[in-house]
Amino acid sequence: MTSSATERLRRLRWVLTALVTAANMLAIVGLAWWIVRTDGRQGQARLDAELHRVTSSVSRLIILDDAIDFSLVNTDELNDRCPQFAIMPGGALTFQAHISRQLCVPMDNAVLSGLTATAIRTGGAVVGYQRGSGGELVRVRVEPLLDRKHDYVGAVVAVADTAAEQKRHNKLTALVIGGCVVLFAGLGAAAHALSGRAIRPVAAALHQQEVLLAETAHDLRTPVAALRALAETALDNPERQADLLSRTVRLAGRMGRIIDGLLVRARLAAGVEKLAIQPMWLDQLVTAVVEDTAPEGAQITVTAAPTKVNADPILIQRAIGNLLDNAIRYGRRPGASAIVHITVAGGVVTVADHGPGIDAALADEAFDRFSSTGGSSGLGLSIVRWVAQAHRGTLTVYNADEGGAIFELRLPVSAP
């Protein structure tokens, strides 16, 4: 169930990432479309303004009387610049068409005549796109000419090549598209980070639940085995039932304290409770833990000097139990019983065994949760290290010269 829940959280993160990214992408695409469309309209407006300047200026330079006079047009600078223009006949007055000297884009005279006829027929300016003689896309503006009798006699046709404007517009479009791609990538990364931060509390709670369940199973395994051993011994030895019953009661109390410690650990990890630090006799606590632990054939000796430390008794009891359980299980030679010696002095609890020792390269890994060099879950030692760090103490491990692993749990000593 935990794996399934974890997988659902991962999928939820990707779903949130996709939703946030898609929503932002829609907004960015809309903005990009508006920018490109607006720029296209503005480019067209600039072309139209330039064409209108040409047609209006040339119309004022034409002298219309009984005959048409282009003398002012011929001397004006517009005649030698782009956009090019043409003065085309199209009414009662017949004259030779005038084409500006600067040829910017080749145009078919038939197209120019058709545009002139359209302007005269509609009675107003004609603006639009046409194709040049070489297939070029051009923008045209046609402004009809009126004589003094207000009769149409022709039109001024201005033509502008759109290649430069289209090139500029295409460059802007490419920049906008490239910017959108970069923004999409950045938004996707940001959305993934934000979605991860959003579900982090849920993931942390799920992880704490997983750890609590694992620690509960780990810590209760040894007391439950010892409780069963005591019960079986009491059944086989009725004369010892009184002594065994008192040990059973103490062991049951220890199990209750373990459960309380687990709950305290969970609340401490969640930040809703603080350590119950108080002065306590470390040597007495270690001795009590050894007495309540089933030796499972191991030889356990304790050398303790009166030592007072500042610590949480429930958590320290749990840490000592884990160290002892680790030594009993893995501190033995093949085919031999475990030999464990515990020393308590100066705020330091030393647990030494006669096992194969521990690989120095794997010493740090032995303290990692769910990792172990001996085939166990590794949870016990990780709990001990967490208890030490929570008390501003240390947990170290090294090998003895004669063989075996030595674990040292160092705690702050209480002031006398």
ZIURLIN-V83473 format. One record per residue. N is the residue number from 0. RES is the residue in one small letter. PSI is psi as a letter, one per 20 degrees, with the letter a starting at -180 (999 if undefined). OMEGA is omega in degrees with one decimal (999 if undefined). D_LAST is the distance of its C-alpha to the last C-alpha in Angstrom with 2 decimals. Layout:
n & res & psi & omega & d_last
N & RES & PSI & OMEGA & D_LAST
N & RES & PSI & OMEGA & D_LAST
//
This chain:
n & res & psi & omega & d_last
0 & m & h & -179.4 & 50.97
1 & t & g & 178.8 & 48.06
2 & s & g & 179.5 & 50.23
3 & s & g & 179.4 & 53.03
4 & a & h & 178.1 & 50.88
5 & t & g & 178.8 & 49.54
6 & e & h & 177.8 & 53.10
7 & r & h & 177.4 & 54.23
8 & l & g & 177.9 & 51.59
9 & r & g & 179.0 & 52.89
10 & r & h & 178.5 & 56.42
11 & l & h & 179.4 & 55.45
12 & r & g & 179.9 & 54.05
13 & w & h & 177.3 & 57.35
14 & v & g & 177.6 & 59.33
15 & l & g & 177.6 & 57.48
16 & t & g & -179.1 & 58.01
17 & a & g & -178.7 & 61.71
18 & l & g & -179.5 & 62.18
19 & v & g & 179.9 & 60.54
20 & t & g & -179.1 & 62.38
21 & a & g & 179.9 & 65.69
22 & a & g & 178.9 & 65.43
23 & n & h & 178.5 & 64.78
24 & m & g & 178.3 & 67.49
25 & l & g & 179.4 & 70.02
26 & a & g & -178.3 & 69.23
27 & i & g & 178.6 & 69.42
28 & v & g & 177.2 & 72.65
29 & g & g & 178.8 & 74.15
30 & l & g & 179.8 & 73.20
31 & a & g & 178.7 & 74.55
32 & w & g & 179.5 & 77.79
33 & w & g & -179.6 & 78.18
34 & i & g & -178.6 & 77.61
35 & v & g & -178.9 & 80.14
36 & r & g & 179.4 & 82.66
37 & t & g & 178.7 & 82.37
38 & d & h & 177.2 & 82.78
39 & g & g & 178.1 & 85.86
40 & r & g & -179.9 & 87.38
41 & q & h & 176.5 & 86.66
42 & g & g & 177.4 & 88.27
43 & q & h & 178.9 & 91.31
44 & a & h & 178.2 & 91.46
45 & r & g & 177.1 & 91.46
46 & l & g & -179.3 & 94.35
47 & d & h & 179.4 & 96.26
48 & a & g & 179.0 & 95.77
49 & e & g & 178.3 & 97.15
50 & l & g & 179.1 & 100.08
51 & h & h & 177.6 & 100.83
52 & r & g & -178.8 & 100.88
53 & v & g & -176.1 & 103.44
54 & t & g & -179.2 & 105.74
55 & s & g & 179.9 & 105.75
56 & s & g & -179.4 & 106.38
57 & v & h & 179.4 & 109.15
58 & s & h & 179.6 & 110.79
59 & r & h & -179.6 & 111.11
60 & l & i & -178.8 & 112.62
61 & i & p & 177.8 & 115.44
62 & i & o & -178.1 & 118.72
63 & l & o & 176.1 & 120.54
64 & d & b & 175.2 & 124.20
65 & d & h & 175.2 & 127.32
66 & a & r & -179.6 & 125.62
67 & i & p & -174.3 & 121.97
68 & d & p & -179.9 & 120.82
69 & f & j & -174.4 & 117.81
70 & s & g & 179.1 & 118.22
71 & l & h & 178.7 & 115.07
72 & v & g & -176.9 & 113.13
73 & n & h & -177.9 & 114.29
74 & t & i & -177.9 & 113.05
75 & d & q & -178.7 & 109.67
76 & e & h & 177.6 & 106.54
77 & l & h & -178.0 & 105.68
78 & n & i & -176.4 & 108.60
79 & d & j & -176.7 & 106.76
80 & r & r & 171.4 & 103.23
81 & c & q & 3.1 & 101.25
82 & p & q & 178.0 & 101.24
83 & q & r & 178.7 & 104.90
84 & f & r & 176.5 & 107.42
85 & a & p & 175.0 & 110.93
86 & i & o & -171.6 & 113.58
87 & m & p & 175.5 & 115.43
88 & p & q & 179.1 & 118.73
89 & g & j & -178.9 & 118.88
90 & g & b & -178.4 & 121.39
91 & a & h & -179.3 & 124.94
92 & l & p & -179.1 & 124.53
93 & t & p & 177.9 & 124.87
94 & f & r & 179.8 & 123.19
95 & q & p & 179.3 & 121.73
96 & a & q & 179.7 & 118.00
97 & h & p & 178.5 & 115.87
98 & i & p & 179.4 & 112.88
99 & s & q & -173.7 & 110.38
100 & r & h & -178.4 & 110.58
101 & q & o & 179.1 & 106.87
102 & l & o & -178.1 & 106.55
103 & c & h & 178.5 & 102.87
104 & v & p & -177.5 & 103.33
105 & p & p & 179.4 & 106.69
106 & m & q & 177.1 & 108.01
107 & d & p & 180.0 & 111.05
108 & n & h & 178.3 & 113.68
109 & a & h & 177.6 & 114.32
110 & v & g & 179.7 & 110.72
111 & l & g & 178.5 & 111.09
112 & s & h & 178.3 & 114.37
113 & g & h & 177.4 & 112.85
114 & l & h & 178.6 & 110.00
115 & t & g & 179.5 & 112.57
116 & a & h & 179.2 & 114.59
117 & t & g & -179.4 & 111.48
118 & a & g & 179.6 & 110.59
119 & i & h & -179.2 & 114.18
120 & r & g & -179.2 & 114.33
121 & t & i & 179.1 & 111.08
122 & g & k & 179.1 & 111.85
123 & g & r & -178.1 & 108.42
124 & a & q & 177.5 & 105.98
125 & v & p & -179.3 & 104.86
126 & v & p & 178.5 & 101.43
127 & g & a & 179.9 & 100.07
128 & y & q & 176.1 & 99.47
129 & q & r & 176.6 & 102.22
130 & r & p & 176.6 & 102.67
131 & g & r & -178.9 & 104.19
132 & s & h & 178.6 & 106.92
133 & g & j & -179.8 & 104.33
134 & g & j & -179.1 & 102.20
135 & e & q & 175.3 & 99.76
136 & l & p & -178.5 & 98.09
137 & v & q & 174.5 & 99.23
138 & r & p & -177.0 & 98.80
139 & v & q & 171.6 & 102.06
140 & r & p & -178.2 & 103.17
141 & v & p & -179.2 & 106.82
142 & e & o & -176.0 & 108.18
143 & p & q & 179.9 & 111.83
144 & l & p & 177.4 & 114.37
145 & l & p & 174.4 & 116.71
146 & d & a & -176.9 & 119.91
147 & r & h & 177.9 & 121.28
148 & k & j & -179.7 & 122.79
149 & h & k & 172.2 & 119.39
150 & d & q & -179.8 & 120.58
151 & y & p & -179.6 & 118.29
152 & v & i & -178.7 & 119.52
153 & g & b & -178.8 & 116.61
154 & a & q & 172.5 & 112.89
155 & v & p & -178.8 & 110.33
156 & v & o & 177.0 & 108.07
157 & a & p & -175.4 & 104.85
158 & v & p & 178.7 & 102.96
159 & a & p & 176.4 & 99.41
160 & d & p & -176.9 & 97.85
161 & t & j & -173.6 & 94.49
162 & a & g & -177.7 & 93.20
163 & a & g & 179.4 & 91.04
164 & e & h & 179.1 & 89.59
165 & q & h & 177.6 & 88.97
166 & k & g & 177.8 & 87.24
167 & r & g & -179.6 & 84.94
168 & h & g & 178.6 & 84.25
169 & n & h & 177.8 & 83.54
170 & k & g & 177.4 & 81.06
171 & l & g & 179.2 & 79.23
172 & t & g & 178.4 & 79.27
173 & a & g & 178.3 & 77.79
174 & l & g & 179.5 & 75.02
175 & v & g & 179.6 & 74.25
176 & i & g & 177.2 & 74.19
177 & g & g & 176.5 & 71.93
178 & g & h & 178.2 & 69.59
179 & c & g & 179.4 & 69.53
180 & v & g & 178.7 & 68.62
181 & v & g & 179.0 & 65.72
182 & l & h & 178.4 & 64.58
183 & f & g & 179.5 & 64.87
184 & a & g & 179.0 & 62.62
185 & g & g & 179.4 & 60.07
186 & l & h & 178.3 & 60.19
187 & g & g & 178.9 & 59.79
188 & a & g & 179.6 & 56.65
189 & a & g & 179.6 & 55.26
190 & a & h & 179.0 & 56.16
191 & h & g & 178.5 & 54.47
192 & a & g & -179.7 & 51.25
193 & l & h & 178.7 & 51.39
194 & s & h & 176.0 & 52.20
195 & g & h & 177.4 & 49.26
196 & r & h & -178.5 & 46.99
197 & a & h & -176.9 & 48.62
198 & i & j & -178.1 & 47.97
199 & r & g & 178.1 & 44.51
200 & p & h & 178.6 & 42.72
201 & v & g & 178.8 & 44.95
202 & a & h & 179.0 & 44.36
203 & a & g & 178.3 & 40.58
204 & a & g & 178.5 & 40.80
205 & l & g & 178.2 & 43.06
206 & h & g & 178.2 & 40.75
207 & q & h & 177.4 & 37.77
208 & q & g & 178.6 & 39.99
209 & e & g & -179.7 & 40.97
210 & v & g & -179.4 & 37.40
211 & l & g & 179.2 & 36.37
212 & l & g & -179.9 & 39.32
213 & a & g & -179.9 & 38.65
214 & e & h & 178.5 & 34.96
215 & t & g & 179.8 & 35.95
216 & a & g & -178.7 & 38.50
217 & h & g & -173.5 & 36.20
218 & d & h & -178.3 & 33.22
219 & l & i & -177.8 & 35.42
220 & r & g & -178.4 & 37.65
221 & t & g & 178.0 & 35.46
222 & p & h & 178.8 & 34.47
223 & v & h & 177.0 & 38.11
224 & a & g & 178.4 & 39.29
225 & a & h & 178.8 & 36.88
226 & l & g & 178.3 & 38.02
227 & r & g & 179.0 & 41.60
228 & a & g & 178.4 & 41.00
229 & l & g & -179.6 & 39.51
230 & a & g & 179.9 & 42.48
231 & e & h & 177.9 & 44.99
232 & t & h & 178.8 & 43.44
233 & a & h & 178.2 & 43.60
234 & l & h & -178.7 & 47.26
235 & d & i & -177.4 & 48.12
236 & n & n & -177.7 & 46.24
237 & p & h & -176.9 & 46.83
238 & e & i & -179.2 & 45.36
239 & r & j & -173.7 & 41.88
240 & q & h & -178.4 & 41.98
241 & a & g & 179.7 & 39.57
242 & d & g & -178.3 & 36.78
243 & l & h & 179.1 & 37.68
244 & l & g & 178.7 & 37.85
245 & s & h & 177.3 & 34.26
246 & r & h & 178.4 & 33.18
247 & t & g & 179.2 & 35.47
248 & v & g & 179.2 & 33.88
249 & r & h & -179.7 & 30.38
250 & l & h & 176.8 & 31.87
251 & a & h & 176.6 & 33.62
252 & g & h & 177.5 & 30.41
253 & r & g & 178.6 & 28.88
254 & m & g & 177.4 & 31.98
255 & g & h & 178.8 & 31.51
256 & r & h & 176.7 & 27.95
257 & i & g & 178.9 & 29.36
258 & i & g & 176.7 & 31.96
259 & d & g & 179.2 & 29.47
260 & g & h & 177.3 & 27.48
261 & l & g & 178.9 & 30.75
262 & l & h & 177.0 & 31.56
263 & v & g & 178.5 & 28.19
264 & r & g & -180.0 & 28.79
265 & a & g & -179.5 & 32.24
266 & r & h & 176.6 & 31.12
267 & l & g & 179.2 & 28.44
268 & a & h & 179.5 & 31.14
269 & a & i & 178.1 & 33.48
270 & g & j & -179.2 & 31.06
271 & v & j & 179.9 & 31.29
272 & e & q & 178.7 & 27.72
273 & k & r & 178.1 & 24.18
274 & l & q & 177.1 & 21.36
275 & a & m & -177.3 & 19.51
276 & i & p & 178.5 & 16.00
277 & q & q & 175.3 & 13.34
278 & p & p & -179.3 & 10.13
279 & m & q & 178.6 & 11.87
280 & w & o & -176.1 & 12.13
281 & l & h & -178.1 & 14.14
282 & d & h & 178.9 & 15.73
283 & q & g & 179.7 & 17.13
284 & l & g & -179.7 & 18.54
285 & v & g & 179.8 & 20.21
286 & t & g & 179.9 & 21.70
287 & a & h & 178.9 & 23.10
288 & v & g & 179.4 & 24.67
289 & v & g & -179.7 & 26.31
290 & e & h & -177.0 & 27.70
291 & d & j & -177.9 & 29.20
292 & t & p & 176.3 & 30.78
293 & a & p & -173.8 & 34.37
294 & p & h & -179.4 & 34.48
295 & e & l & 178.3 & 38.08
296 & g & i & -178.4 & 38.86
297 & a & q & 174.2 & 35.90
298 & q & o & -175.4 & 34.01
299 & i & p & 176.0 & 30.29
300 & t & q & -178.3 & 27.72
301 & v & p & 172.4 & 23.94
302 & t & o & -172.2 & 21.63
303 & a & p & 171.6 & 18.03
304 & a & q & -179.8 & 14.90
305 & p & o & -176.6 & 11.98
306 & t & p & 179.7 & 10.37
307 & k & p & -177.7 & 8.36
308 & v & r & 173.6 & 9.86
309 & n & o & -175.0 & 11.20
310 & a & r & 174.0 & 14.85
311 & d & o & -173.1 & 18.00
312 & p & g & -176.4 & 18.43
313 & i & g & -178.2 & 22.20
314 & l & h & 178.2 & 22.54
315 & i & g & 177.1 & 20.17
316 & q & g & 179.7 & 22.16
317 & r & g & -179.8 & 25.26
318 & a & g & 179.3 & 24.31
319 & i & g & 178.3 & 23.49
320 & g & h & 179.1 & 26.77
321 & n & g & 177.8 & 28.69
322 & l & g & 179.3 & 27.52
323 & l & g & 179.3 & 28.42
324 & d & h & 178.7 & 31.71
325 & n & g & -179.5 & 32.57
326 & a & g & 179.7 & 32.06
327 & i & h & -175.2 & 34.18
328 & r & g & -170.8 & 36.94
329 & y & i & -178.3 & 37.30
330 & g & l & -179.9 & 35.60
331 & r & q & 174.7 & 38.68
332 & r & q & 179.1 & 41.79
333 & p & p & 178.4 & 45.18
334 & g & j & -178.9 & 46.28
335 & a & q & 177.5 & 43.06
336 & s & q & 178.3 & 40.11
337 & a & q & 175.9 & 36.79
338 & i & o & -175.0 & 34.19
339 & v & p & 176.1 & 30.59
340 & h & p & -177.8 & 27.52
341 & i & p & 177.8 & 23.99
342 & t & p & 178.4 & 20.97
343 & v & o & 178.7 & 17.32
344 & a & p & 173.8 & 14.74
345 & g & k & 179.2 & 12.21
346 & g & j & -178.4 & 12.73
347 & v & p & 173.9 & 16.45
348 & v & o & -179.7 & 19.08
349 & t & p & 178.3 & 22.27
350 & v & o & -178.1 & 25.50
351 & a & q & 177.4 & 28.41
352 & d & r & -179.4 & 31.98
353 & h & k & -179.3 & 35.28
354 & g & a & -178.1 & 37.34
355 & p & i & -177.8 & 39.45
356 & g & a & -176.9 & 36.56
357 & i & p & 179.2 & 36.69
358 & d & p & -177.6 & 38.97
359 & a & h & -179.4 & 37.08
360 & a & h & -177.7 & 39.48
361 & l & j & -176.7 & 38.54
362 & a & g & 179.5 & 34.77
363 & d & h & -179.9 & 34.29
364 & e & h & -179.6 & 37.03
365 & a & h & 179.9 & 35.24
366 & f & i & -179.6 & 32.61
367 & d & q & 179.3 & 35.38
368 & r & p & 178.6 & 36.19
369 & f & k & 172.6 & 39.29
370 & s & q & -179.9 & 39.47
371 & s & q & 175.8 & 38.89
372 & t & i & -177.2 & 40.11
373 & g & j & 175.6 & 40.49
374 & g & i & 178.1 & 42.68
375 & s & a & 180.0 & 40.14
376 & s & i & -177.2 & 39.52
377 & g & j & -175.5 & 36.44
378 & l & h & -176.8 & 34.78
379 & g & g & -179.0 & 31.95
380 & l & h & 177.9 & 30.54
381 & s & h & 177.1 & 31.10
382 & i & g & 179.2 & 29.00
383 & v & g & 179.0 & 26.13
384 & r & g & 178.8 & 26.42
385 & w & g & 178.6 & 26.58
386 & v & g & 179.8 & 23.38
387 & a & g & -179.4 & 21.60
388 & q & h & 179.3 & 23.13
389 & a & h & 179.3 & 22.37
390 & h & j & -176.8 & 18.58
391 & r & k & 176.4 & 19.11
392 & g & a & -178.9 & 18.80
393 & t & q & 171.7 & 21.64
394 & l & p & 179.5 & 23.99
395 & t & q & 179.0 & 26.06
396 & v & q & 175.5 & 28.80
397 & y & r & -178.3 & 30.75
398 & n & q & 176.4 & 33.07
399 & a & q & -179.4 & 32.49
400 & d & h & -178.3 & 35.03
401 & e & j & 178.3 & 36.42
402 & g & q & 180.0 & 36.66
403 & g & q & -179.6 & 34.70
404 & a & q & 178.2 & 32.29
405 & i & p & 177.1 & 28.54
406 & f & p & 178.8 & 26.39
407 & e & p & 175.3 & 22.83
408 & l & o & -176.0 & 20.66
409 & r & p & -177.8 & 17.68
410 & l & q & 179.1 & 15.07
411 & p & p & -178.5 & 12.29
412 & v & p & 179.2 & 8.89
413 & s & q & 178.8 & 6.34
414 & a & q & 179.4 & 3.83
415 & p & 999 & 999 & 0.00
//
